[in-house]
Amino acid sequence: MERLSEHACFGGTQGFYRHDSEVIGLPMKFGVYLPPQAAKGPVPVLVYLAGLTCTEETFAIKAHAQEHAARHGLMLVTPDTSPRGTGVAGADAAWDFGDGAGFYLDATQAPWAQRWRMATYVTLELQSIVAREFPADTARTGLFGHSMGGHGALTLALRNPGLYRSVSAIAPIAAPSQCPWGHKAFSGYLGDDRAAWAAHDATELVKSGAKAPPLLVDQGLADKFLAEQLHPHLFEEACRAAGQPLTLRRHEGCDHGYYFIQTVVGDHMAHHAKQLSA
Ligand SMILES: N[C@@H](CCC(=O)N[C@@H](CSC=O)C(=O)NCC(=O)O)C(=O)O
């Protein structure tokens, strides 16, 4: 693992790192915020999955989460959103598919299947690197994310029971089988089999009986993607029918961007801190 930069921040350290990923087969970058408590011993880990077009730096720079992480003693881990520099033709042709748009799943279709393996990367490889290289109490790991990353947080938690002790999402793509972003990603990465899509769709997973820890989801009502792409009401209905605990909060005037994330990120950090210390 190579250290790219480190910056003192709220008594801790924000760092950015690169490593040769065996799962992806290429170098991958990620960020880690170490709170001041990490100087004394292992701390709980909170992984954040970012949205379309983002990198490992976006949340670290724009969300203003480090102050909350320092207060709660949480390590923040921010992976990139896809493989980079793959040489796959067309990977950079669109902002909602390919580069910066890994959708936190393992692709099954050529030419994506070899490199686009973000589910295994996040749940196994990154987890083990964090455990090896940082003072991490990985038995206490939480997961959250925004938009495409909110979809990733919900689906990876629902597909891997017990791996994440706390889960939340901000403006997630909550029913990707029923929106244009999801249709494009799932048909490209998974093919035309709707059963394969359902296995990566938070609403369909809850309908089929998958369970997660009690969920916090925040959604802005002035979000330009809400009506066409996000569909939190479908996820809400599925959770209610299945008995999956969910707190879904709707916020007047808030859009899809990082000003909204700044507004609610403190509540998300408190949610995770409480569940990770239970
Ligand atoms: N280029 C797009 C906008 C892309 C965008 O809004 N990305 C969101 C995530 S959307 C779902 O995953 C984001 O987090 N962007 C980073 C940021 O700094 O805001 C367009 O033209 O609409």
The ligand as a Tripos MOL2 file, in Angstrom:
@<TRIPOS>MOLECULE
LIG
   22    21     1     0     0
SMALL
NO_CHARGES

@<TRIPOS>ATOM
      1 N1        -23.0750   14.8330  -14.1090 N.3       1 LIG1
      2 C1        -24.4200   14.6770  -13.6420 C.3       1 LIG1
      3 C2        -24.5020   14.8260  -12.1430 C.3       1 LIG1
      4 C3        -23.7710   13.7410  -11.4300 C.3       1 LIG1
      5 C4        -24.1450   13.7350   -9.9670 C.2       1 LIG1
      6 O1        -25.0030   14.4680   -9.5430 O.2       1 LIG1
      7 N2        -23.5060   12.8710   -9.2140 N.am      1 LIG1
      8 C5        -23.8650   12.7800   -7.8200 C.3       1 LIG1
      9 C6        -24.2490   11.3900   -7.5070 C.3       1 LIG1
     10 S1        -25.6690   10.9400   -8.5040 S.3       1 LIG1
     11 C7        -25.9480    9.2900   -8.1100 C.2       1 LIG1
     12 O2        -25.1640    8.4860   -7.8040 O.2       1 LIG1
     13 C8        -22.7000   13.2250   -6.9640 C.2       1 LIG1
     14 O3        -22.5780   12.8500   -5.8300 O.2       1 LIG1
     15 N3        -21.8590   14.0690   -7.5520 N.am      1 LIG1
     16 C9        -20.6800   14.5870   -6.8810 C.3       1 LIG1
     17 C10       -20.8000   15.9990   -6.4170 C.2       1 LIG1
     18 O4        -19.7490   16.5450   -6.0480 O.co2     1 LIG1
     19 O5        -21.9050   16.5260   -6.3590 O.co2     1 LIG1
     20 C11       -25.3700   15.6430  -14.3000 C.2       1 LIG1
     21 O6        -24.9420   16.2080  -15.2640 O.co2     1 LIG1
     22 O7        -26.5150   15.7500  -13.8450 O.co2     1 LIG1
@<TRIPOS>BOND
     1     1     2 1
     2     2     3 1
     3     2    20 1
     4     3     4 1
     5     4     5 1
     6     5     6 2
     7     5     7 1
     8     7     8 1
     9     8     9 1
    10     8    13 1
    11     9    10 1
    12    10    11 1
    13    11    12 2
    14    13    14 2
    15    13    15 1
    16    15    16 1
    17    16    17 1
    18    17    18 2
    19    17    19 1
    20    20    21 2
    21    20    22 1
@<TRIPOS>SUBSTRUCTURE
     1 LIG1         1 GROUP 0 **** ****
